[in-house]
């Protein structure tokens, strides 16, 4: 069973690598190049995170490629599979393309069944893949009212989900971080960036309303930890998260407002003939 699951996961990974290029043939060369850049950025992010977190594989599995060891968290197979399925669905938004998401879920499940990953590994990898795919697809694609950098919010949300899976798996905490109360700083900056990207993405809505919704979601995130045996509710974490959203969101809104209201050079009156 394990060998079959491993073979199926590798086959799915191969399909995931080429599927966006096949779908991009009708959309045009820029979409193929965007996928290449997205795939490269995602691969670098996964490798860096694996090296930094260094989670052992299930049951001490020593997973190596060309003699190089690859830790368990997050799953590269799940990240690439979900990124590919998301990118194809964005290129060709038809319901049959959604089958790709089911195939990506099958790849992730095969990695767990094969004993190569924990469940939180594939959840984190899938979130990263979806976030990076949306960012790579949309960045500078259209001249819109919202700033181009707002698309990076999807990639960052993938990072936030990845960090949530990291915490739920018990892979890190205040004791694993380099200074006292580092987890409070992580809540402040991590959710603060969510506030910035939310203000940019929903630029047509009042910033206080957008930030109030994001703060509410951060409070809900902290409250839900009561249902997780490996986590505890910390009111100070919730306060730092909400404070980060307000501070960073306000700074982002002020920057956008300043840019849109910048004075323009007055035009010289035309001389009479």
C-alpha positions in Angstrom: 0.0 0.0 0.0 2.8 2.4 0.9 4.6 1.7 -2.4 1.5 2.3 -4.4 0.8 5.5 -2.6 4.3 6.7 -3.2 4.2 5.9 -6.9 0.8 7.7 -7.2 2.1 10.8 -5.4 5.2 11.0 -7.7 3.0 10.6 -10.8 0.7 13.3 -9.6 3.6 15.6 -9.0 4.9 15.1 -12.5 1.4 16.0 -13.9 1.2 19.0 -11.6 4.5 20.3 -13.0 3.4 20.3 -16.6 -0.4 20.9 -16.4 -0.2 24.8 -16.1 2.1 25.0 -19.1 -0.4 22.9 -21.2 -3.3 25.1 -20.0 -1.2 28.3 -20.7 -0.7 27.5 -24.4 -4.0 29.1 -25.3 -3.7 31.9 -22.8 -0.4 33.0 -24.1 3.4 32.9 -23.3 3.2 35.3 -20.3 1.1 32.9 -18.4 3.7 30.1 -18.9 6.4 32.4 -17.7 4.3 33.4 -14.7 3.9 29.8 -13.8 7.7 29.2 -14.0 8.4 32.1 -11.7 5.6 31.0 -9.3 7.0 27.5 -9.2 10.5 28.6 -8.6 9.4 31.0 -5.8 7.3 28.3 -4.2 10.1 25.7 -4.4 12.6 28.1 -2.7 10.0 28.9 0.0 9.3 25.3 0.7 13.0 24.3 0.9 13.9 27.3 3.2 11.0 26.4 5.5 11.9 22.8 5.6 15.5 23.6 6.5 14.4 26.2 9.1 11.8 24.0 10.9 13.6 20.7 10.3 10.7 18.4 11.3 11.7 14.7 11.2 9.7 12.5 8.9 7.2 10.0 10.4 8.7 7.1 12.1 12.2 8.4 11.5 12.0 8.0 7.7 15.2 9.3 6.1 13.9 10.8 2.9 16.8 11.8 0.5 17.1 12.8 -3.1 20.6 12.6 -4.6 21.9 12.3 -1.1 20.2 15.5 0.1 17.9 15.1 3.1 14.5 16.7 3.0 12.7 17.4 6.3 9.0 16.8 6.6 7.3 20.2 7.1 5.8 21.6 4.8 5.1 19.0 2.1 6.6 20.0 -1.3 4.4 17.5 -3.1 1.2 19.0 -1.7 2.5 22.6 -2.3 3.2 22.0 -6.0 0.1 19.9 -6.6 -2.3 22.5 -5.1 -0.4 25.4 -6.8 -0.7 23.7 -10.1 -4.4 22.9 -9.7 -5.2 26.5 -8.5 -3.2 28.0 -11.4 -5.0 25.9 -14.0 -8.4 26.7 -12.5 -7.6 30.5 -12.7 -6.4 30.2 -16.3 -9.4 28.3 -17.4 -12.2 28.9 -14.9 -14.5 26.0 -15.8 -15.9 23.5 -13.4 -14.1 20.5 -14.9 -10.8 22.2 -14.0 -11.8 21.9 -10.4 -11.0 18.2 -10.7 -7.4 19.3 -10.4 -8.0 20.3 -6.8 -9.4 16.8 -6.1 -6.3 15.3 -7.7 -4.1 17.6 -5.6 -5.9 16.4 -2.5 -5.3 12.8 -3.6 -1.5 13.5 -4.0 -1.5 15.0 -0.4 -3.4 12.0 0.9 -1.0 9.6 -0.8 1.9 11.3 0.9 0.3 10.7 4.3 -0.7 7.1 3.5 2.8 6.4 2.3 4.2 7.5 5.7 6.2 10.3 4.1 4.4 13.2 5.8 2.1 14.1 8.7 -1.3 15.6 8.1 -0.2 19.0 9.1 2.7 18.8 6.6 0.3 18.5 3.7 -2.1 21.1 5.0 0.7 23.6 5.3 2.0 22.7 1.9 -1.4 23.0 0.2 -2.0 26.4 1.8 1.3 27.7 0.6 0.7 26.3 -2.9 -2.7 27.9 -3.3 -1.5 31.3 -1.9 1.6 31.4 -4.2 -0.5 30.4 -7.3 -3.0 33.2 -6.8 -0.3 35.7 -6.2 1.7 34.6 -9.3 -1.4 34.6 -11.5 -2.7 37.9 -10.5 0.3 40.1 -9.8 0.5 42.9 -12.4 -2.0 41.1 -14.6 -4.6 43.8 -14.9 -4.5 47.6 -14.2 -7.0 47.7 -11.4 -8.1 50.1 -8.7 -6.3 48.0 -6.1 -2.5 48.2 -6.0 -0.5 45.3 -7.5 1.2 44.5 -4.2 -2.2 43.5 -2.8 -1.9 40.2 -4.7 0.9 39.2 -2.4 -1.7 39.0 0.4 -2.8 35.6 -0.9 0.8 34.3 -0.6 1.0 35.7 2.9 -2.3 34.1 3.9 -0.8 30.8 2.8 2.1 31.6 5.1 -0.3 32.4 8.0 -2.1 29.1 7.5 1.3 27.3 7.3 2.3 28.9 10.6 -1.0 27.9 12.2 -0.4 24.3 11.1 3.1 24.6 12.5 1.7 25.7 15.9 -1.0 23.1 15.9 1.6 20.4 15.3 3.6 21.6 18.3 6.6 22.3 16.2 7.4 25.7 17.8 6.6 28.0 20.6 8.1 30.7 22.7 10.8 28.2 23.9 11.8 27.6 20.3 12.2 31.2 19.4 15.3 33.3 19.8 14.1 35.8 22.4 11.5 36.2 25.2 7.9 36.7 24.0 9.0 36.2 20.4 5.6 34.6 19.7 3.9 37.9 20.6 6.0 39.7 18.1 5.1 37.0 15.5 1.4 37.6 16.1 1.9 41.4 15.8 3.8 41.3 12.6 2.2 38.2 11.1 -1.4 39.5 11.4 -0.3 43.1 10.9 0.7 42.2 7.3 -2.7 40.6 6.8 -4.2 44.0 7.7 -2.0 45.8 5.2 -2.9 43.4 2.4 -6.6 43.5 3.3 -6.7 47.3 3.1 -5.0 47.2 -0.3 -7.2 44.4 -1.7 -10.5 46.0 -0.5 -9.3 49.5 -1.4 -12.9 50.5 -2.5 -14.2 49.9 1.0 -13.7 52.1 4.1 -10.4 51.0 5.8 -11.9 51.0 9.4 -14.6 48.5 8.3 -12.0 46.3 6.6 -9.7 46.4 9.6 -12.5 45.7 12.0 -13.4 42.5 10.1 -9.8 41.4 10.1 -9.4 42.1 13.9 -12.6 40.0 14.4 -11.1 37.1 12.5 -7.9 37.2 14.5 -10.0 37.1 17.7 -11.9 34.1 16.3 -8.6 32.4 15.4 -7.4 32.7 19.0 -10.7 31.6 20.5 -10.8 28.5 18.3 -7.6 27.3 20.0 -9.7 26.2 23.0 -10.7 23.2 20.9 -7.1 22.2 20.2 -5.5 20.1 23.0 -2.0 21.1 21.9 -2.8 24.9 22.2 -4.0 27.3 24.9 -5.9 30.5 24.6 -3.6 33.5 25.3 -5.4 36.9 25.6 -2.1 38.7 25.1 -1.6 36.9 21.7 -5.1 38.1 20.6 -4.3 41.7 21.8 -0.9 41.7 19.8 -2.6 40.3 16.7 -5.4 42.9 16.8 -2.9 45.7 17.5 -0.7 44.6 14.6 -3.7 44.7 12.3 -4.7 48.2 13.3 -1.2 49.7 13.3 0.0 48.1 10.0 -3.4 48.5 8.3 -3.5 52.2 9.2 0.0 52.8 7.9 -0.9 51.0 4.7 -4.1 53.0 4.3 -2.2 56.3 5.0 0.4 55.4 2.3 -2.3 54.6 -0.3 -4.2 57.8 0.5 -1.1 59.9 0.3 -0.2 58.4 -3.1 -3.7 58.9 -4.6 -3.9 62.5 -3.3 -0.5 63.5 -4.4 -0.5 66.9 -6.1 0.0 67.0 -9.9 2.0 69.5 -11.8 -0.3 72.3 -13.0 -0.6 72.5 -16.8 0.5 75.7 -18.4 -2.2 77.7 -20.2 -1.9 77.5 -24.0 -0.7 80.7 -25.6 -3.3 82.5 -27.8 -2.7 82.4 -31.5 
